[in-house]
Amino acid sequence: MKEKILEEAMQWYKKQDDHPDVYIGDFVDLVIHKTTDAIFEEIENELKQEFANGNLKQPFIISSDYYLELKLKEIKDKVVKSPPSEDSIVEEK
């Protein structure tokens, strides 16, 4: 992930007419740090809300580890909003 951000930062830097006096590695570290903070904040808010509700969304009893794994996947899908894979696309007739 860091390499991809560094590559994009270098492309952006090369396109600038006035090169800012910034070390690109520091810039990449800052972007990753802020992104990580935002993701952890979203996870914290989602889990606080889930515990405040006091209920599980699954109609069966599951282990706390498995529940946490499911909840983190749900949060990831909400935050990342990745396009559906071709396997999940159903052709409509």
C-alpha positions, 0 to 999 in steps of 0.5 A, a space after each residue: 500500500 505504501 509503495 502505491 501511495 508513494 508512486 502516486 505521490 511521485 506522479 503528482 509531484 512531477 506534474 507540479 510546476 513549483 515543487 514544494 520543499 517536502 520530503 515525499 516519504 514524509 508526505 506518504 507517511 502522513 497520508 497513511 497515518 491520517 488514513 489509518 486514524 480515520 479508519 480506526 475512528 470509523 471502526 470505533 464509532 461503529 462498534 460503540 453503536 453496535 454495543 449501545 444497541 445491545 443486539 446481534 444482527 445474526 439470528 444465531 449465537 456466534 463466538 465473539 471473535 467471529 462476530 468481530 470479524 464479521 463486523 470489521 468486514 462490514 465496516 471495511 465494505 462500508 468504508 472502502 466501497 469497492 466495486 463488486 467483483 465479476 463473480 458477484 455480478 448477476 446478469 439481469 434478463 
